[in-house]
Amino acid sequence: MIATMHHLTSTFKSLLLPFLAIFTALVLGALIIALTGKDWLAAYIGLWEGCCGSPSALINTLVRSTPFIISGLAVALSFQAGLFNVGAEGQLYVGALAAIVVGCGLQGLPNFVHVPLTLLAGGFGGLLWGAIPGFLKAQVGSHEVITTIMLNYIALRLTEWLIKSKNPYILGDPFDSSGERTRSVAQSALLPHFFKTDLHAGIILAGILVLLVYWLLYHTTIGFELRTVGKNPHAARYAGMNVPQTITLALALSGALAGLAGTSEVLGHGGVLEADFFAGLGFDSIAIALLARSNPLAVVASGLLWGALLTGARLMQVRAELSADLIKIVQALILLFVAADQIIRQLYRLRETKTSEKTAFSQGWGN
């Protein structure tokens, strides 16, 4: 009983800081709106109605949040291992490309076979793209931030070339006059949709992946090693853990999750990939992982929040005659207060947490 109460208290404390950061950011956002002479209450009512005010709004929020949850989970996993994966966007593209190849190349398969094969291909593509910086970090000491950023550019330019190449056509659709998208995958490779809406099975995949990552991190030996290396690689090496192998594995798994995020987004939205399909999604996933403080379960809440803010931005803009960029200001304020948590602690007179409770990603810069 005492242990359970202690766990509940610890969980409450870990959730309190992000909640207060969000609340403070919304208050400052309202102040900014008021200073511009606009109605902040109308803006926030529009934001709420746009993301949660009706069944269709809720569905749009869930659809918008799905890739954020999976890609945020990918970055959170790397943070737990003390690694800063800035390459989620490149891994999204490579995973999606692999899914397009399998989705277009295999014909005549039943849906229950083709969908898993396509998802596996996308996950494997992201895994390979994530393993490259992991191997370089483990073997030659290359910093993962630099290598993942560079691999983002390579993945993006590779995608553009594969789509826009016309002599010969590689993945591009020869019947698309714009020349900006791939051929469509077979109908049997598309994710099923629910209730004849845009809501697709990617949301179920996201939930399964969250539970799997939580189980991996907190109920397996591999997860214990990942977290130990993230907190103190020198102690992990002294304890006999294979630190280079763990680093490579962490970024490979992170890449696999990002690849699945890209694959589910493509298979849930018509089965085509455009050159700018994931623009900004990889960097948003970093923000989501930070907001969740690398907790796999909290990634669900932060991903839903991110999706809700973006979904409700349009109605918020209409109701209060605001620029949609104001939502980006609110997002930036939330991240500011989560990252600079001393501001929130002093503002609300909260006690300092123990070092062991701090986000694991901070160890990645000194490895």
C-alpha angles and dihedrals in degrees: 000000000000091000091051092050090048090052092049091048091049091049091050092051092049091052096043097071097053090044092053090045090055092045093049092047091052091049091051090045089055089050092052091050091049092050090056089056095250130127107262093188092055089047094054093043087053090049091052095045091045094056105027109007098101140014091260091050091051091050091050090051092051092048092048092046098050098083090041091056095050097041091043088053089053093055093042090056091054090047090055088058092049093254128127107219105195090162101080091112093056090046089051090055096045092048090050091048091052089049091051091052093052094038093053099033099054115064133178097029122136116253095248089058102036097049095054091045091052092047090049090051091051093048091048092050091053090044092056092047091050094045092060096068089037091056092045091049093048099043107032103016097246111166111251093219092061097042095046092049091051091047089053090062092046092051093047094048091044089053092049092050094047091049101040099040109115104171091080112002108232109174099340123111109248090201094055109097093201093056090214103115143053128248114278118263118241116282089244091063096056120105114248118254127222130230091355090288136113090268107113139180091270088089090059090048089052092053092048092049092050091054092045093051091047090051091046094051100043106025106038137066090237091056092049090053092048092053093043092052088047094054100038121356092182092056090045091053091047089052090057100258119147098241098182091051091048092050092051092046093049094054092041091054090044089052091048091055091048090049090053089050090055093044095050091048092052095043091046096051109052100298098267132115124214125199094248097033096122100032108157095356094109093055092044087056089061090055091049092051090049092050090050090048088231093297109141093213093048089053087073092059095044092046091051090048091051092048092046093052092051094043094049095043094087096055090041088055092050097044097050099025091240135149113260086229088079088078088059089053090053090048090050091050091051091052092045092056094043093050095041093045093162088075091058093042092053093041094053096028095241123167121253113258124232118270091247090062095057122105112282097222092078090076091063097077096063101043 
